[in-house]
Amino acid sequence: MTELAYAAGVVRAVVFDIGETLVRDDRYWGSWADWLGVPRHTLSALVGAVTALGLDNAEALRLIRPGIDVHAARREREASGRGEFLDETDLYPDVRHGLQALRDAGLRVCVAGNQTARAGELLRGLDLPVDAIATSEEWGVAKPDPGFFGRVVELAGVVPEETVYVGDHPVNDVVPAKAAGLLTCLIRRGPWGHLWGDDPSVPADWRIGSLAELPALLCRTGWSPW
């Protein structure tokens, strides 16, 4: 068994964000558009607009239906049989191979993101090659709260400097993970990853376009297996 190592320490764990890192969000936002009775393009454009403004993406829902209680609406959708759903087609095509490659390198591989408890159940049902999956609703704390990244460190089971957090969002993923002492990797996909993927002000240790790049990238930048 090998580990990916770098000068002062050894990377023993990699923890992944969920939305637009492992899972495409088009089904998620499309189902919200259908529920709200607006064209999917309308909601998609609004999500992009609030993203560019640095706002929480739930603000897109509030622009369509001012005053909406998102949590209550989610419960209503579930009760009507139109709630969250995930299957293999929602995964980015590099996910299974990328996760498996990291596990084969001897790393602990985990998933933790701002998602509902239902999303956690659905992800676990996909039998991904990971050691653990957790969501913000299950933990009762969401990114970018430092408490979330405290739980990430607990989930990883190693010290922060031996853990890489991979995500697509500078404000929710890279900046707070760095503040918690973790190494960070920004993935260039989804609206956030593409918008800020090459922004030099984002303090990511690495940037990738695919999960398949991560082991080789670590090696090329000074990490080597031993």
C-alpha positions as CSV (number, residue, x, y, z in Angstrom):
1,M,0.0,0.0,0.0
2,T,1.3,3.5,-0.9
3,E,0.7,6.9,0.4
4,L,1.0,10.3,-1.3
5,A,3.7,12.3,0.5
6,Y,5.2,15.8,0.5
7,A,8.2,17.2,2.2
8,A,7.0,17.9,5.7
9,G,4.2,15.4,5.9
10,V,2.1,12.7,4.4
11,V,-1.3,13.1,2.8
12,R,-3.5,10.4,4.3
13,A,-7.0,11.5,3.4
14,V,-8.9,13.3,0.7
15,V,-12.4,14.7,1.3
16,F,-14.7,15.7,-1.5
17,D,-17.5,18.3,-1.8
18,I,-20.6,16.9,-3.4
19,G,-22.5,19.3,-5.7
20,E,-20.6,20.1,-8.9
21,T,-17.6,18.2,-7.6
22,L,-19.0,14.6,-7.7
23,V,-22.6,15.2,-8.7
24,R,-24.0,17.4,-11.5
25,D,-26.6,19.8,-10.2
26,D,-28.7,20.1,-13.4
27,R,-31.3,17.6,-12.1
28,Y,-31.5,19.3,-8.8
29,W,-32.1,22.8,-10.2
30,G,-34.3,21.5,-13.0
31,S,-36.6,19.8,-10.5
32,W,-36.8,23.1,-8.5
33,A,-37.7,25.0,-11.7
34,D,-40.5,22.4,-12.5
35,W,-41.8,22.7,-8.9
36,L,-41.9,26.5,-9.1
37,G,-43.5,26.5,-12.5
38,V,-40.8,28.4,-14.4
39,P,-38.6,27.4,-17.4
40,R,-35.5,25.6,-16.4
41,H,-33.4,28.1,-18.2
42,T,-34.8,30.9,-16.1
43,L,-33.8,29.3,-12.8
44,S,-30.4,28.3,-14.3
45,A,-29.7,31.9,-15.3
46,L,-30.7,33.2,-11.9
47,V,-28.4,30.7,-10.2
48,G,-25.6,32.0,-12.4
49,A,-26.5,35.6,-11.5
50,V,-26.5,35.1,-7.7
51,T,-23.3,33.1,-8.0
52,A,-21.6,36.0,-9.8
53,L,-22.9,38.3,-7.0
54,G,-21.4,36.0,-4.4
55,L,-24.8,35.2,-2.9
56,D,-26.1,31.9,-1.6
57,N,-27.6,30.0,-4.5
58,A,-30.9,29.6,-2.6
59,E,-31.4,33.3,-3.4
60,A,-32.3,32.2,-6.9
61,L,-35.4,30.5,-5.5
62,R,-36.3,33.6,-3.5
63,L,-36.1,35.8,-6.6
64,I,-38.7,33.6,-8.3
65,R,-40.9,33.2,-5.2
66,P,-40.1,35.9,-2.6
67,G,-40.4,34.8,1.0
68,I,-40.2,31.1,0.1
69,D,-39.3,28.9,3.0
70,V,-36.9,26.6,1.3
71,H,-36.9,23.9,4.0
72,A,-40.7,23.8,4.1
73,A,-40.9,23.7,0.3
74,R,-38.4,20.8,0.3
75,R,-40.5,18.9,2.7
76,E,-43.6,19.6,0.6
77,R,-41.8,18.3,-2.5
78,E,-40.8,15.1,-0.7
79,A,-44.3,14.5,0.6
80,S,-45.7,14.9,-2.9
81,G,-43.2,12.4,-4.4
82,R,-41.3,15.0,-6.2
83,G,-38.3,15.3,-3.8
84,E,-34.6,14.8,-4.3
85,F,-33.3,12.0,-6.5
86,L,-29.9,10.8,-7.4
87,D,-28.7,7.9,-9.5
88,E,-25.6,6.9,-11.4
89,T,-26.4,9.3,-14.3
90,D,-26.0,12.3,-11.9
91,L,-22.3,11.4,-11.2
92,Y,-19.6,13.0,-13.3
93,P,-18.1,10.3,-15.5
94,D,-14.7,10.5,-13.7
95,V,-16.0,9.9,-10.2
96,R,-15.8,6.2,-9.7
97,H,-12.4,5.8,-11.3
98,G,-11.0,8.9,-9.6
99,L,-12.2,7.9,-6.1
100,Q,-10.9,4.3,-6.6
101,A,-7.5,5.5,-7.7
102,L,-7.1,7.5,-4.5
103,R,-8.2,4.5,-2.4
104,D,-5.8,2.3,-4.3
105,A,-3.0,4.8,-3.3
106,G,-3.7,4.0,0.3
107,L,-5.7,7.1,1.1
108,R,-8.8,7.5,3.2
109,V,-11.4,8.9,0.9
110,C,-14.5,10.7,2.2
111,V,-17.4,12.9,1.0
112,A,-18.8,15.8,2.9
113,G,-20.8,18.7,1.5
114,N,-23.7,21.1,1.9
115,Q,-26.5,18.7,1.2
116,T,-29.7,17.3,2.8
117,A,-29.8,14.2,4.9
118,R,-31.9,12.7,2.0
119,A,-29.0,13.4,-0.4
120,G,-26.7,11.6,2.0
121,E,-28.9,8.5,1.9
122,L,-29.1,8.6,-1.9
123,L,-25.3,8.9,-2.2
124,R,-24.7,6.0,0.2
125,G,-27.1,4.0,-1.9
126,L,-24.8,4.4,-5.0
127,D,-22.1,2.4,-3.2
128,L,-19.2,4.7,-4.2
129,P,-15.7,3.6,-3.4
130,V,-15.3,5.8,-0.4
131,D,-14.9,5.3,3.4
132,A,-17.5,7.7,4.6
133,I,-20.2,10.1,3.4
134,A,-21.7,13.0,5.4
135,T,-23.9,16.0,4.7
136,S,-24.3,19.4,6.4
137,E,-27.9,18.6,7.4
138,E,-26.8,15.4,9.1
139,W,-24.1,17.3,11.0
140,G,-26.3,20.3,11.8
141,V,-23.6,22.7,10.5
142,A,-23.0,23.9,6.9
143,K,-20.1,25.4,5.0
144,P,-18.5,27.9,5.3
145,D,-18.9,27.6,9.0
146,P,-15.6,26.5,10.7
147,G,-17.6,23.9,12.6
148,F,-18.2,22.1,9.3
149,F,-14.5,21.8,8.6
150,G,-13.9,20.6,12.2
151,R,-16.3,17.8,11.4
152,V,-14.4,17.2,8.1
153,V,-11.2,16.7,10.0
154,E,-13.0,14.2,12.3
155,L,-14.4,12.4,9.3
156,A,-10.9,12.2,7.7
157,G,-9.5,10.8,10.9
158,V,-6.1,12.5,10.5
159,V,-4.7,16.0,11.2
160,P,-5.7,18.8,8.9
161,E,-2.3,19.2,7.2
162,E,-2.6,15.5,6.1
163,T,-6.0,16.1,4.5
164,V,-6.9,17.6,1.1
165,Y,-10.4,19.1,0.7
166,V,-11.6,19.1,-3.0
167,G,-14.4,21.4,-4.0
168,D,-15.6,23.8,-6.7
169,H,-16.5,26.9,-4.6
170,P,-13.9,29.4,-3.4
171,V,-16.0,30.9,-0.6
172,N,-17.6,27.7,0.6
173,D,-14.7,25.3,0.0
174,V,-11.2,26.6,-0.6
175,V,-11.1,29.6,1.8
176,P,-12.7,28.0,4.9
177,A,-10.8,24.7,4.4
178,K,-7.5,26.6,4.2
179,A,-8.5,28.5,7.4
180,A,-9.0,25.2,9.1
181,G,-5.5,24.1,8.1
182,L,-6.4,21.7,5.3
183,L,-4.8,21.5,2.0
184,T,-7.1,22.5,-0.8
185,C,-7.9,21.6,-4.4
186,L,-10.3,23.6,-6.6
187,I,-12.0,21.7,-9.4
188,R,-12.9,23.6,-12.5
189,R,-16.4,22.5,-13.2
190,G,-19.9,23.8,-12.5
191,P,-20.6,27.5,-12.5
192,W,-18.5,28.3,-9.5
193,G,-15.5,26.3,-10.6
194,H,-15.5,27.7,-14.1
195,L,-16.1,31.3,-12.9
196,W,-13.2,31.3,-10.4
197,G,-11.1,28.4,-11.6
198,D,-8.2,30.5,-12.7
199,D,-8.6,33.4,-10.3
200,P,-5.2,34.0,-8.7
201,S,-6.9,35.4,-5.6
202,V,-8.4,31.9,-4.7
203,P,-5.8,30.3,-2.4
204,A,-6.1,26.8,-3.7
205,D,-3.0,24.5,-3.4
206,W,-4.0,22.8,-6.6
207,R,-6.5,23.2,-9.5
208,I,-7.9,20.3,-11.5
209,G,-10.4,19.8,-14.3
210,S,-11.0,16.1,-13.5
211,L,-10.7,13.9,-10.5
212,A,-8.5,11.6,-12.6
213,E,-5.8,14.4,-12.5
214,L,-5.4,14.5,-8.8
215,P,-2.9,11.7,-8.0
216,A,-0.6,12.7,-11.0
217,L,-0.9,16.4,-10.1
218,L,0.2,15.7,-6.5
219,C,3.2,13.8,-7.8
220,R,4.2,16.5,-10.4
221,T,4.1,19.2,-7.7
222,G,6.4,17.5,-5.3
223,W,4.2,14.7,-3.9
224,S,5.5,11.2,-4.5
225,P,4.3,7.7,-3.6
226,W,6.2,5.8,-0.9
